[in-house]
Amino acid sequence: MKQDKVKYDFKAFGQAIKEARKAKGISRNQLADRLNIAPRYIASIENSGQHPSLQIFYEFVTFLDVSVDQFFFPNAETDKSTQRRQLESLLADMDSRDLTIMTATAKGIQEAKNKETGE
């Protein structure tokens, strides 16, 4: 007897790809050129939840720094969110002067949070 299988809904993945692409300031056409695929294919994945091939799935998540844990394990707390991966990617391209500024900014945010909570 044939077993009914639930198909994974890729709409959330498509939205994450779209958000990550926009956050990197990359147009759909630029991404299509980079991955050597049609812009319409990307649009279908982003907007309609079309299932990407495994290779394209891999290229999306590695190029756009998208965490797949949120899709495969939605109820589990992930070690690295998409935002954290994208931030780490940006930090990797910074020199020591830039990192000094980022460190001071992060410390300022933490101090403001501590003042709000009274710590």
PDB file as gemmi writes it, atoms N, CA and C in Angstrom:
CRYST1    1.000    1.000    1.000  90.00  90.00  90.00 P 1                      
ATOM      1  N   MET A   1       0.826  -1.166   0.000  1.00  0.00           N  
ATOM      2  CA  MET A   1       0.000   0.000   0.000  1.00  0.00           C  
ATOM      3  C   MET A   1       0.884   1.249   0.000  1.00  0.00           C  
ATOM      4  N   LYS A   2       0.516   2.218  -0.831  1.00  0.00           N  
ATOM      5  CA  LYS A   2       1.290   3.456  -0.958  1.00  0.00           C  
ATOM      6  C   LYS A   2       1.080   4.333   0.274  1.00  0.00           C  
ATOM      7  N   GLN A   3       2.174   4.830   0.772  1.00  0.00           N  
ATOM      8  CA  GLN A   3       2.123   5.664   1.957  1.00  0.00           C  
ATOM      9  C   GLN A   3       2.030   7.135   1.545  1.00  0.00           C  
ATOM     10  N   ASP A   4       1.082   7.861   2.111  1.00  0.00           N  
ATOM     11  CA  ASP A   4       0.961   9.293   1.836  1.00  0.00           C  
ATOM     12  C   ASP A   4       2.073  10.028   2.556  1.00  0.00           C  
ATOM     13  N   LYS A   5       2.773  10.874   1.820  1.00  0.00           N  
ATOM     14  CA  LYS A   5       3.854  11.656   2.411  1.00  0.00           C  
ATOM     15  C   LYS A   5       3.483  13.130   2.331  1.00  0.00           C  
ATOM     16  N   VAL A   6       3.739  13.804   3.409  1.00  0.00           N  
ATOM     17  CA  VAL A   6       3.487  15.241   3.455  1.00  0.00           C  
ATOM     18  C   VAL A   6       4.652  15.942   2.776  1.00  0.00           C  
ATOM     19  N   LYS A   7       4.345  16.787   1.809  1.00  0.00           N  
ATOM     20  CA  LYS A   7       5.394  17.551   1.134  1.00  0.00           C  
ATOM     21  C   LYS A   7       5.759  18.760   1.980  1.00  0.00           C  
ATOM     22  N   TYR A   8       7.030  19.018   2.033  1.00  0.00           N  
ATOM     23  CA  TYR A   8       7.505  20.173   2.782  1.00  0.00           C  
ATOM     24  C   TYR A   8       7.088  21.448   2.060  1.00  0.00           C  
ATOM     25  N   ASP A   9       6.576  22.405   2.808  1.00  0.00           N  
ATOM     26  CA  ASP A   9       6.159  23.691   2.254  1.00  0.00           C  
ATOM     27  C   ASP A   9       7.370  24.628   2.261  1.00  0.00           C  
ATOM     28  N   PHE A  10       7.852  24.970   1.080  1.00  0.00           N  
ATOM     29  CA  PHE A  10       9.056  25.794   0.951  1.00  0.00           C  
ATOM     30  C   PHE A  10       8.770  27.300   0.993  1.00  0.00           C  
ATOM     31  N   LYS A  11       7.554  27.707   1.313  1.00  0.00           N  
ATOM     32  CA  LYS A  11       7.244  29.148   1.323  1.00  0.00           C  
ATOM     33  C   LYS A  11       8.094  29.911   2.333  1.00  0.00           C  
ATOM     34  N   ALA A  12       8.273  29.367   3.523  1.00  0.00           N  
ATOM     35  CA  ALA A  12       9.097  30.051   4.537  1.00  0.00           C  
ATOM     36  C   ALA A  12      10.550  30.153   4.072  1.00  0.00           C  
ATOM     37  N   PHE A  13      11.028  29.101   3.425  1.00  0.00           N  
ATOM     38  CA  PHE A  13      12.392  29.125   2.890  1.00  0.00           C  
ATOM     39  C   PHE A  13      12.505  30.213   1.822  1.00  0.00           C  
ATOM     40  N   GLY A  14      11.526  30.280   0.932  1.00  0.00           N  
ATOM     41  CA  GLY A  14      11.525  31.288  -0.124  1.00  0.00           C  
ATOM     42  C   GLY A  14      11.556  32.702   0.440  1.00  0.00           C  
ATOM     43  N   GLN A  15      10.770  32.931   1.498  1.00  0.00           N  
ATOM     44  CA  GLN A  15      10.759  34.249   2.128  1.00  0.00           C  
ATOM     45  C   GLN A  15      12.105  34.565   2.771  1.00  0.00           C  
ATOM     46  N   ALA A  16      12.719  33.567   3.386  1.00  0.00           N  
ATOM     47  CA  ALA A  16      14.030  33.770   4.008  1.00  0.00           C  
ATOM     48  C   ALA A  16      15.089  34.096   2.957  1.00  0.00           C  
ATOM     49  N   ILE A  17      15.008  33.434   1.823  1.00  0.00           N  
ATOM     50  CA  ILE A  17      15.948  33.704   0.731  1.00  0.00           C  
ATOM     51  C   ILE A  17      15.757  35.134   0.230  1.00  0.00           C  
ATOM     52  N   LYS A  18      14.514  35.513   0.048  1.00  0.00           N  
ATOM     53  CA  LYS A  18      14.207  36.866  -0.439  1.00  0.00           C  
ATOM     54  C   LYS A  18      14.743  37.924   0.534  1.00  0.00           C  
ATOM     55  N   GLU A  19      14.488  37.727   1.835  1.00  0.00           N  
ATOM     56  CA  GLU A  19      14.954  38.677   2.843  1.00  0.00           C  
ATOM     57  C   GLU A  19      16.483  38.739   2.881  1.00  0.00           C  
ATOM     58  N   ALA A  20      17.133  37.585   2.805  1.00  0.00           N  
ATOM     59  CA  ALA A  20      18.595  37.546   2.839  1.00  0.00           C  
ATOM     60  C   ALA A  20      19.186  38.209   1.596  1.00  0.00           C  
ATOM     61  N   ARG A  21      18.572  37.969   0.465  1.00  0.00           N  
ATOM     62  CA  ARG A  21      19.047  38.572  -0.792  1.00  0.00           C  
ATOM     63  C   ARG A  21      18.939  40.089  -0.705  1.00  0.00           C  
ATOM     64  N   LYS A  22      17.805  40.574  -0.223  1.00  0.00           N  
ATOM     65  CA  LYS A  22      17.604  42.020  -0.103  1.00  0.00           C  
ATOM     66  C   LYS A  22      18.550  42.623   0.941  1.00  0.00           C  
ATOM     67  N   ALA A  23      18.773  41.894   2.028  1.00  0.00           N  
ATOM     68  CA  ALA A  23      19.680  42.387   3.074  1.00  0.00           C  
ATOM     69  C   ALA A  23      21.102  42.539   2.545  1.00  0.00           C  
ATOM     70  N   LYS A  24      21.483  41.699   1.601  1.00  0.00           N  
ATOM     71  CA  LYS A  24      22.813  41.803   0.986  1.00  0.00           C  
ATOM     72  C   LYS A  24      22.839  42.822  -0.143  1.00  0.00           C  
ATOM     73  N   GLY A  25      21.685  43.386  -0.472  1.00  0.00           N  
ATOM     74  CA  GLY A  25      21.626  44.378  -1.534  1.00  0.00           C  
ATOM     75  C   GLY A  25      21.818  43.781  -2.920  1.00  0.00           C  
ATOM     76  N   ILE A  26      21.365  42.546  -3.096  1.00  0.00           N  
ATOM     77  CA  ILE A  26      21.533  41.843  -4.369  1.00  0.00           C  
ATOM     78  C   ILE A  26      20.181  41.737  -5.062  1.00  0.00           C  
ATOM     79  N   SER A  27      20.138  42.101  -6.322  1.00  0.00           N  
ATOM     80  CA  SER A  27      18.897  41.964  -7.085  1.00  0.00           C  
ATOM     81  C   SER A  27      18.695  40.503  -7.463  1.00  0.00           C  
ATOM     82  N   ARG A  28      17.478  40.186  -7.824  1.00  0.00           N  
ATOM     83  CA  ARG A  28      17.173  38.829  -8.274  1.00  0.00           C  
ATOM     84  C   ARG A  28      18.010  38.480  -9.509  1.00  0.00           C  
ATOM     85  N   ASN A  29      18.173  39.439 -10.409  1.00  0.00           N  
ATOM     86  CA  ASN A  29      18.968  39.212 -11.623  1.00  0.00           C  
ATOM     87  C   ASN A  29      20.440  38.961 -11.282  1.00  0.00           C  
ATOM     88  N   GLN A  30      20.976  39.706 -10.332  1.00  0.00           N  
ATOM     89  CA  GLN A  30      22.370  39.510  -9.929  1.00  0.00           C  
ATOM     90  C   GLN A  30      22.571  38.122  -9.315  1.00  0.00           C  
ATOM     91  N   LEU A  31      21.615  37.708  -8.479  1.00  0.00           N  
ATOM     92  CA  LEU A  31      21.713  36.382  -7.876  1.00  0.00           C  
ATOM     93  C   LEU A  31      21.597  35.301  -8.937  1.00  0.00           C  
ATOM     94  N   ALA A  32      20.693  35.503  -9.884  1.00  0.00           N  
ATOM     95  CA  ALA A  32      20.524  34.535 -10.976  1.00  0.00           C  
ATOM     96  C   ALA A  32      21.813  34.396 -11.781  1.00  0.00           C  
ATOM     97  N   ASP A  33      22.450  35.518 -12.072  1.00  0.00           N  
ATOM     98  CA  ASP A  33      23.728  35.475 -12.796  1.00  0.00           C  
ATOM     99  C   ASP A  33      24.787  34.737 -11.982  1.00  0.00           C  
ATOM    100  N   ARG A  34      24.835  35.014 -10.695  1.00  0.00           N  
ATOM    101  CA  ARG A  34      25.835  34.395  -9.805  1.00  0.00           C  
ATOM    102  C   ARG A  34      25.654  32.886  -9.731  1.00  0.00           C  
ATOM    103  N   LEU A  35      24.374  32.432  -9.697  1.00  0.00           N  
ATOM    104  CA  LEU A  35      24.093  31.005  -9.559  1.00  0.00           C  
ATOM    105  C   LEU A  35      23.850  30.316 -10.903  1.00  0.00           C  
ATOM    106  N   ASN A  36      23.876  31.114 -11.966  1.00  0.00           N  
ATOM    107  CA  ASN A  36      23.668  30.591 -13.314  1.00  0.00           C  
ATOM    108  C   ASN A  36      22.308  29.904 -13.460  1.00  0.00           C  
ATOM    109  N   ILE A  37      21.279  30.609 -12.974  1.00  0.00           N  
ATOM    110  CA  ILE A  37      19.904  30.128 -13.093  1.00  0.00           C  
ATOM    111  C   ILE A  37      19.028  31.287 -13.554  1.00  0.00           C  
ATOM    112  N   ALA A  38      17.806  31.004 -13.929  1.00  0.00           N  
ATOM    113  CA  ALA A  38      16.889  32.035 -14.414  1.00  0.00           C  
ATOM    114  C   ALA A  38      16.309  32.844 -13.250  1.00  0.00           C  
ATOM    115  N   PRO A  39      16.180  34.159 -13.431  1.00  0.00           N  
ATOM    116  CA  PRO A  39      15.567  34.982 -12.389  1.00  0.00           C  
ATOM    117  C   PRO A  39      14.135  34.526 -12.061  1.00  0.00           C  
ATOM    118  N   ARG A  40      13.429  34.006 -13.047  1.00  0.00           N  
ATOM    119  CA  ARG A  40      12.055  33.521 -12.802  1.00  0.00           C  
ATOM    120  C   ARG A  40      12.044  32.330 -11.848  1.00  0.00           C  
ATOM    121  N   TYR A  41      13.069  31.500 -11.930  1.00  0.00           N  
ATOM    122  CA  TYR A  41      13.187  30.358 -11.016  1.00  0.00           C  
ATOM    123  C   TYR A  41      13.327  30.871  -9.588  1.00  0.00           C  
ATOM    124  N   ILE A  42      14.156  31.886  -9.408  1.00  0.00           N  
ATOM    125  CA  ILE A  42      14.333  32.485  -8.075  1.00  0.00           C  
ATOM    126  C   ILE A  42      13.017  33.098  -7.613  1.00  0.00           C  
ATOM    127  N   ALA A  43      12.329  33.805  -8.500  1.00  0.00           N  
ATOM    128  CA  ALA A  43      11.048  34.422  -8.146  1.00  0.00           C  
ATOM    129  C   ALA A  43      10.041  33.357  -7.711  1.00  0.00           C  
ATOM    130  N   SER A  44      10.026  32.232  -8.401  1.00  0.00           N  
ATOM    131  CA  SER A  44       9.097  31.151  -8.041  1.00  0.00           C  
ATOM    132  C   SER A  44       9.424  30.563  -6.675  1.00  0.00           C  
ATOM    133  N   ILE A  45      10.692  30.456  -6.372  1.00  0.00           N  
ATOM    134  CA  ILE A  45      11.107  29.938  -5.059  1.00  0.00           C  
ATOM    135  C   ILE A  45      10.749  30.949  -3.971  1.00  0.00           C  
ATOM    136  N   GLU A  46      11.072  32.220  -4.214  1.00  0.00           N  
ATOM    137  CA  GLU A  46      10.827  33.263  -3.212  1.00  0.00           C  
ATOM    138  C   GLU A  46       9.344  33.513  -2.974  1.00  0.00           C  
ATOM    139  N   ASN A  47       8.564  33.546  -4.045  1.00  0.00           N  
ATOM    140  CA  ASN A  47       7.173  33.977  -3.922  1.00  0.00           C  
ATOM    141  C   ASN A  47       6.152  32.856  -3.848  1.00  0.00           C  
ATOM    142  N   SER A  48       6.456  31.718  -4.456  1.00  0.00           N  
ATOM    143  CA  SER A  48       5.472  30.640  -4.521  1.00  0.00           C  
ATOM    144  C   SER A  48       5.882  29.397  -3.750  1.00  0.00           C  
ATOM    145  N   GLY A  49       7.071  29.393  -3.211  1.00  0.00           N  
ATOM    146  CA  GLY A  49       7.531  28.232  -2.459  1.00  0.00           C  
ATOM    147  C   GLY A  49       7.882  27.045  -3.333  1.00  0.00           C  
ATOM    148  N   GLN A  50       8.280  27.323  -4.586  1.00  0.00           N  
ATOM    149  CA  GLN A  50       8.698  26.227  -5.463  1.00  0.00           C  
ATOM    150  C   GLN A  50       9.878  25.499  -4.834  1.00  0.00           C  
ATOM    151  N   HIS A  51       9.896  24.193  -4.986  1.00  0.00           N  
ATOM    152  CA  HIS A  51      10.979  23.389  -4.427  1.00  0.00           C  
ATOM    153  C   HIS A  51      12.241  23.577  -5.261  1.00  0.00           C  
ATOM    154  N   PRO A  52      13.315  24.085  -4.665  1.00  0.00           N  
ATOM    155  CA  PRO A  52      14.564  24.205  -5.412  1.00  0.00           C  
ATOM    156  C   PRO A  52      15.256  22.845  -5.485  1.00  0.00           C  
ATOM    157  N   SER A  53      16.132  22.699  -6.452  1.00  0.00           N  
ATOM    158  CA  SER A  53      16.956  21.488  -6.489  1.00  0.00           C  
ATOM    159  C   SER A  53      17.875  21.531  -5.271  1.00  0.00           C  
ATOM    160  N   LEU A  54      18.404  20.393  -4.904  1.00  0.00           N  
ATOM    161  CA  LEU A  54      19.306  20.338  -3.749  1.00  0.00           C  
ATOM    162  C   LEU A  54      20.524  21.225  -3.976  1.00  0.00           C  
ATOM    163  N   GLN A  55      21.048  21.241  -5.186  1.00  0.00           N  
ATOM    164  CA  GLN A  55      22.211  22.077  -5.493  1.00  0.00           C  
ATOM    165  C   GLN A  55      21.894  23.556  -5.324  1.00  0.00           C  
ATOM    166  N   ILE A  56      20.755  23.991  -5.836  1.00  0.00           N  
ATOM    167  CA  ILE A  56      20.360  25.403  -5.716  1.00  0.00           C  
ATOM    168  C   ILE A  56      20.067  25.737  -4.255  1.00  0.00           C  
ATOM    169  N   PHE A  57      19.419  24.836  -3.535  1.00  0.00           N  
ATOM    170  CA  PHE A  57      19.181  25.015  -2.111  1.00  0.00           C  
ATOM    171  C   PHE A  57      20.509  25.275  -1.394  1.00  0.00           C  
ATOM    172  N   TYR A  58      21.499  24.427  -1.679  1.00  0.00           N  
ATOM    173  CA  TYR A  58      22.831  24.555  -1.075  1.00  0.00           C  
ATOM    174  C   TYR A  58      23.462  25.902  -1.441  1.00  0.00           C  
ATOM    175  N   GLU A  59      23.384  26.270  -2.705  1.00  0.00           N  
ATOM    176  CA  GLU A  59      23.999  27.528  -3.142  1.00  0.00           C  
ATOM    177  C   GLU A  59      23.315  28.735  -2.510  1.00  0.00           C  
ATOM    178  N   PHE A  60      22.000  28.690  -2.375  1.00  0.00           N  
ATOM    179  CA  PHE A  60      21.286  29.779  -1.697  1.00  0.00           C  
ATOM    180  C   PHE A  60      21.778  29.940  -0.262  1.00  0.00           C  
ATOM    181  N   VAL A  61      21.744  28.863   0.504  1.00  0.00           N  
ATOM    182  CA  VAL A  61      22.049  28.984   1.929  1.00  0.00           C  
ATOM    183  C   VAL A  61      23.506  29.334   2.177  1.00  0.00           C  
ATOM    184  N   THR A  62      24.418  28.861   1.330  1.00  0.00           N  
ATOM    185  CA  THR A  62      25.824  29.186   1.553  1.00  0.00           C  
ATOM    186  C   THR A  62      26.165  30.597   1.076  1.00  0.00           C  
ATOM    187  N   PHE A  63      25.627  31.000  -0.054  1.00  0.00           N  
ATOM    188  CA  PHE A  63      25.934  32.335  -0.574  1.00  0.00           C  
ATOM    189  C   PHE A  63      25.240  33.432   0.234  1.00  0.00           C  
ATOM    190  N   LEU A  64      24.007  33.185   0.665  1.00  0.00           N  
ATOM    191  CA  LEU A  64      23.234  34.200   1.381  1.00  0.00           C  
ATOM    192  C   LEU A  64      23.327  34.062   2.897  1.00  0.00           C  
ATOM    193  N   ASP A  65      24.104  33.082   3.381  1.00  0.00           N  
ATOM    194  CA  ASP A  65      24.285  32.867   4.825  1.00  0.00           C  
ATOM    195  C   ASP A  65      22.961  32.664   5.554  1.00  0.00           C  
ATOM    196  N   VAL A  66      22.144  31.768   5.041  1.00  0.00           N  
ATOM    197  CA  VAL A  66      20.847  31.464   5.639  1.00  0.00           C  
ATOM    198  C   VAL A  66      20.971  30.182   6.459  1.00  0.00           C  
ATOM    199  N   SER A  67      20.504  30.231   7.696  1.00  0.00           N  
ATOM    200  CA  SER A  67      20.521  29.044   8.549  1.00  0.00           C  
ATOM    201  C   SER A  67      19.373  28.125   8.155  1.00  0.00           C  
ATOM    202  N   VAL A  68      19.677  26.869   7.880  1.00  0.00           N  
ATOM    203  CA  VAL A  68      18.624  25.919   7.514  1.00  0.00           C  
ATOM    204  C   VAL A  68      18.002  25.266   8.737  1.00  0.00           C  
ATOM    205  N   ASP A  69      18.614  25.403   9.892  1.00  0.00           N  
ATOM    206  CA  ASP A  69      18.073  24.794  11.105  1.00  0.00           C  
ATOM    207  C   ASP A  69      16.641  25.236  11.369  1.00  0.00           C  
ATOM    208  N   GLN A  70      16.345  26.491  11.101  1.00  0.00           N  
ATOM    209  CA  GLN A  70      15.003  27.012  11.345  1.00  0.00           C  
ATOM    210  C   GLN A  70      13.937  26.321  10.502  1.00  0.00           C  
ATOM    211  N   PHE A  71      14.348  25.721   9.392  1.00  0.00           N  
ATOM    212  CA  PHE A  71      13.404  25.031   8.516  1.00  0.00           C  
ATOM    213  C   PHE A  71      13.301  23.547   8.845  1.00  0.00           C  
ATOM    214  N   PHE A  72      14.424  22.933   9.171  1.00  0.00           N  
ATOM    215  CA  PHE A  72      14.428  21.507   9.466  1.00  0.00           C  
ATOM    216  C   PHE A  72      14.026  21.202  10.905  1.00  0.00           C  
ATOM    217  N   PHE A  73      14.348  22.108  11.809  1.00  0.00           N  
ATOM    218  CA  PHE A  73      14.034  21.915  13.225  1.00  0.00           C  
ATOM    219  C   PHE A  73      13.336  23.161  13.768  1.00  0.00           C  
ATOM    220  N   PRO A  74      12.115  23.436  13.308  1.00  0.00           N  
ATOM    221  CA  PRO A  74      11.453  24.691  13.670  1.00  0.00           C  
ATOM    222  C   PRO A  74      11.164  24.846  15.167  1.00  0.00           C  
ATOM    223  N   ASN A  75      11.069  23.748  15.899  1.00  0.00           N  
ATOM    224  CA  ASN A  75      10.747  23.835  17.327  1.00  0.00           C  
ATOM    225  C   ASN A  75      11.984  23.829  18.210  1.00  0.00           C  
ATOM    226  N   ALA A  76      13.138  23.649  17.617  1.00  0.00           N  
ATOM    227  CA  ALA A  76      14.379  23.613  18.394  1.00  0.00           C  
ATOM    228  C   ALA A  76      15.055  24.976  18.346  1.00  0.00           C  
ATOM    229  N   GLU A  77      15.755  25.294  19.424  1.00  0.00           N  
ATOM    230  CA  GLU A  77      16.524  26.541  19.438  1.00  0.00           C  
ATOM    231  C   GLU A  77      17.781  26.318  18.610  1.00  0.00           C  
ATOM    232  N   THR A  78      18.027  27.197  17.663  1.00  0.00           N  
ATOM    233  CA  THR A  78      19.169  27.021  16.774  1.00  0.00           C  
ATOM    234  C   THR A  78      20.404  27.697  17.354  1.00  0.00           C  
ATOM    235  N   ASP A  79      21.549  27.112  17.043  1.00  0.00           N  
ATOM    236  CA  ASP A  79      22.814  27.685  17.513  1.00  0.00           C  
ATOM    237  C   ASP A  79      23.092  29.014  16.815  1.00  0.00           C  
ATOM    238  N   LYS A  80      22.863  29.016  15.494  1.00  0.00           N  
ATOM    239  CA  LYS A  80      23.155  30.222  14.728  1.00  0.00           C  
ATOM    240  C   LYS A  80      21.980  30.551  13.823  1.00  0.00           C  
ATOM    241  N   SER A  81      21.341  31.656  14.113  1.00  0.00           N  
ATOM    242  CA  SER A  81      20.231  32.105  13.283  1.00  0.00           C  
ATOM    243  C   SER A  81      20.773  32.687  11.978  1.00  0.00           C  
ATOM    244  N   THR A  82      19.876  32.914  11.051  1.00  0.00           N  
ATOM    245  CA  THR A  82      20.270  33.544   9.789  1.00  0.00           C  
ATOM    246  C   THR A  82      20.885  34.912  10.053  1.00  0.00           C  
ATOM    247  N   GLN A  83      20.276  35.676  10.948  1.00  0.00           N  
ATOM    248  CA  GLN A  83      20.813  37.008  11.253  1.00  0.00           C  
ATOM    249  C   GLN A  83      22.236  36.918  11.790  1.00  0.00           C  
ATOM    250  N   ARG A  84      22.471  35.959  12.679  1.00  0.00           N  
ATOM    251  CA  ARG A  84      23.811  35.818  13.254  1.00  0.00           C  
ATOM    252  C   ARG A  84      24.820  35.402  12.183  1.00  0.00           C  
ATOM    253  N   ARG A  85      24.433  34.501  11.293  1.00  0.00           N  
ATOM    254  CA  ARG A  85      25.323  34.082  10.212  1.00  0.00           C  
ATOM    255  C   ARG A  85      25.653  35.259   9.293  1.00  0.00           C  
ATOM    256  N   GLN A  86      24.645  36.076   8.999  1.00  0.00           N  
ATOM    257  CA  GLN A  86      24.870  37.222   8.122  1.00  0.00           C  
ATOM    258  C   GLN A  86      25.764  38.249   8.800  1.00  0.00           C  
ATOM    259  N   LEU A  87      25.569  38.454  10.095  1.00  0.00           N  
ATOM    260  CA  LEU A  87      26.426  39.384  10.831  1.00  0.00           C  
ATOM    261  C   LEU A  87      27.865  38.880  10.850  1.00  0.00           C  
ATOM    262  N   GLU A  88      28.044  37.593  11.094  1.00  0.00           N  
ATOM    263  CA  GLU A  88      29.394  37.026  11.097  1.00  0.00           C  
ATOM    264  C   GLU A  88      30.062  37.177   9.728  1.00  0.00           C  
ATOM    265  N   SER A  89      29.279  37.044   8.675  1.00  0.00           N  
ATOM    266  CA  SER A  89      29.812  37.218   7.324  1.00  0.00           C  
ATOM    267  C   SER A  89      30.289  38.656   7.119  1.00  0.00           C  
ATOM    268  N   LEU A  90      29.512  39.614   7.604  1.00  0.00           N  
ATOM    269  CA  LEU A  90      29.911  41.020   7.499  1.00  0.00           C  
ATOM    270  C   LEU A  90      31.160  41.296   8.331  1.00  0.00           C  
ATOM    271  N   LEU A  91      31.202  40.740   9.533  1.00  0.00           N  
ATOM    272  CA  LEU A  91      32.349  40.950  10.410  1.00  0.00           C  
ATOM    273  C   LEU A  91      33.633  40.369   9.821  1.00  0.00           C  
ATOM    274  N   ALA A  92      33.508  39.271   9.096  1.00  0.00           N  
ATOM    275  CA  ALA A  92      34.683  38.620   8.511  1.00  0.00           C  
ATOM    276  C   ALA A  92      35.391  39.521   7.504  1.00  0.00           C  
ATOM    277  N   ASP A  93      34.654  40.451   6.912  1.00  0.00           N  
ATOM    278  CA  ASP A  93      35.233  41.338   5.908  1.00  0.00           C  
ATOM    279  C   ASP A  93      35.784  42.634   6.496  1.00  0.00           C  
ATOM    280  N   MET A  94      35.723  42.780   7.812  1.00  0.00           N  
ATOM    281  CA  MET A  94      36.152  44.031   8.439  1.00  0.00           C  
ATOM    282  C   MET A  94      37.598  43.964   8.897  1.00  0.00           C  
ATOM    283  N   ASP A  95      38.249  45.129   8.880  1.00  0.00           N  
ATOM    284  CA  ASP A  95      39.619  45.209   9.393  1.00  0.00           C  
ATOM    285  C   ASP A  95      39.567  45.502  10.896  1.00  0.00           C  
ATOM    286  N   SER A  96      40.719  45.596  11.536  1.00  0.00           N  
ATOM    287  CA  SER A  96      40.758  45.758  12.994  1.00  0.00           C  
ATOM    288  C   SER A  96      40.114  47.073  13.442  1.00  0.00           C  
ATOM    289  N   ARG A  97      40.236  48.123  12.657  1.00  0.00           N  
ATOM    290  CA  ARG A  97      39.607  49.402  13.001  1.00  0.00           C  
ATOM    291  C   ARG A  97      38.091  49.250  13.002  1.00  0.00           C  
ATOM    292  N   ASP A  98      37.565  48.594  11.969  1.00  0.00           N  
ATOM    293  CA  ASP A  98      36.120  48.369  11.888  1.00  0.00           C  
ATOM    294  C   ASP A  98      35.632  47.523  13.063  1.00  0.00           C  
ATOM    295  N   LEU A  99      36.409  46.496  13.408  1.00  0.00           N  
ATOM    296  CA  LEU A  99      36.017  45.622  14.513  1.00  0.00           C  
ATOM    297  C   LEU A  99      36.030  46.353  15.842  1.00  0.00           C  
ATOM    298  N   THR A 100      36.953  47.315  16.006  1.00  0.00           N  
ATOM    299  CA  THR A 100      36.987  48.136  17.214  1.00  0.00           C  
ATOM    300  C   THR A 100      35.697  48.934  17.344  1.00  0.00           C  
ATOM    301  N   ILE A 101      35.252  49.498  16.247  1.00  0.00           N  
ATOM    302  CA  ILE A 101      33.998  50.260  16.236  1.00  0.00           C  
ATOM    303  C   ILE A 101      32.814  49.348  16.544  1.00  0.00           C  
ATOM    304  N   MET A 102      32.785  48.173  15.935  1.00  0.00           N  
ATOM    305  CA  MET A 102      31.689  47.234  16.169  1.00  0.00           C  
ATOM    306  C   MET A 102      31.670  46.753  17.615  1.00  0.00           C  
ATOM    307  N   THR A 103      32.836  46.520  18.184  1.00  0.00           N  
ATOM    308  CA  THR A 103      32.920  46.088  19.578  1.00  0.00           C  
ATOM    309  C   THR A 103      32.388  47.175  20.503  1.00  0.00           C  
ATOM    310  N   ALA A 104      32.776  48.422  20.260  1.00  0.00           N  
ATOM    311  CA  ALA A 104      32.296  49.534  21.078  1.00  0.00           C  
ATOM    312  C   ALA A 104      30.781  49.683  20.942  1.00  0.00           C  
ATOM    313  N   THR A 105      30.272  49.497  19.744  1.00  0.00           N  
ATOM    314  CA  THR A 105      28.826  49.582  19.517  1.00  0.00           C  
ATOM    315  C   THR A 105      28.098  48.492  20.287  1.00  0.00           C  
ATOM    316  N   ALA A 106      28.609  47.259  20.208  1.00  0.00           N  
ATOM    317  CA  ALA A 106      27.990  46.141  20.919  1.00  0.00           C  
ATOM    318  C   ALA A 106      28.017  46.362  22.433  1.00  0.00           C  
ATOM    319  N   LYS A 107      29.128  46.885  22.937  1.00  0.00           N  
ATOM    320  CA  LYS A 107      29.216  47.172  24.370  1.00  0.00           C  
ATOM    321  C   LYS A 107      28.214  48.257  24.770  1.00  0.00           C  
ATOM    322  N   GLY A 108      28.052  49.259  23.922  1.00  0.00           N  
ATOM    323  CA  GLY A 108      27.078  50.319  24.190  1.00  0.00           C  
ATOM    324  C   GLY A 108      25.658  49.775  24.237  1.00  0.00           C  
ATOM    325  N   ILE A 109      25.333  48.885  23.336  1.00  0.00           N  
ATOM    326  CA  ILE A 109      24.003  48.263  23.333  1.00  0.00           C  
ATOM    327  C   ILE A 109      23.795  47.460  24.609  1.00  0.00           C  
ATOM    328  N   GLN A 110      24.815  46.686  24.991  1.00  0.00           N  
ATOM    329  CA  GLN A 110      24.705  45.869  26.206  1.00  0.00           C  
ATOM    330  C   GLN A 110      24.544  46.742  27.445  1.00  0.00           C  
ATOM    331  N   GLU A 111      25.298  47.835  27.519  1.00  0.00           N  
ATOM    332  CA  GLU A 111      25.175  48.748  28.662  1.00  0.00           C  
ATOM    333  C   GLU A 111      23.785  49.360  28.731  1.00  0.00           C  
ATOM    334  N   ALA A 112      23.234  49.747  27.591  1.00  0.00           N  
ATOM    335  CA  ALA A 112      21.879  50.311  27.559  1.00  0.00           C  
ATOM    336  C   ALA A 112      20.849  49.289  28.029  1.00  0.00           C  
ATOM    337  N   LYS A 113      21.020  48.029  27.622  1.00  0.00           N  
ATOM    338  CA  LYS A 113      20.110  46.970  28.056  1.00  0.00           C  
ATOM    339  C   LYS A 113      20.227  46.756  29.576  1.00  0.00           C  
ATOM    340  N   ASN A 114      21.450  46.792  30.074  1.00  0.00           N  
ATOM    341  CA  ASN A 114      21.658  46.590  31.520  1.00  0.00           C  
ATOM    342  C   ASN A 114      21.008  47.720  32.318  1.00  0.00           C  
ATOM    343  N   LYS A 115      21.066  48.943  31.816  1.00  0.00           N  
ATOM    344  CA  LYS A 115      20.439  50.070  32.507  1.00  0.00           C  
ATOM    345  C   LYS A 115      18.925  49.914  32.531  1.00  0.00           C  
ATOM    346  N   GLU A 116      18.366  49.404  31.407  1.00  0.00           N  
ATOM    347  CA  GLU A 116      16.921  49.190  31.334  1.00  0.00           C  
ATOM    348  C   GLU A 116      16.449  48.148  32.336  1.00  0.00           C  
ATOM    349  N   THR A 117      17.245  47.120  32.518  1.00  0.00           N  
ATOM    350  CA  THR A 117      16.851  46.026  33.421  1.00  0.00           C  
ATOM    351  C   THR A 117      17.352  46.236  34.837  1.00  0.00           C  
ATOM    352  N   GLY A 118      18.155  47.284  35.043  1.00  0.00           N  
ATOM    353  CA  GLY A 118      18.653  47.590  36.377  1.00  0.00           C  
ATOM    354  C   GLY A 118      19.806  46.717  36.838  1.00  0.00           C  
ATOM    355  N   GLU A 119      20.492  46.112  35.895  1.00  0.00           N  
ATOM    356  CA  GLU A 119      21.644  45.255  36.266  1.00  0.00           C  
ATOM    357  C   GLU A 119      22.893  46.071  36.429  1.00  0.00           C  
TER     358      GLU A 119                                                      
END                                                                             
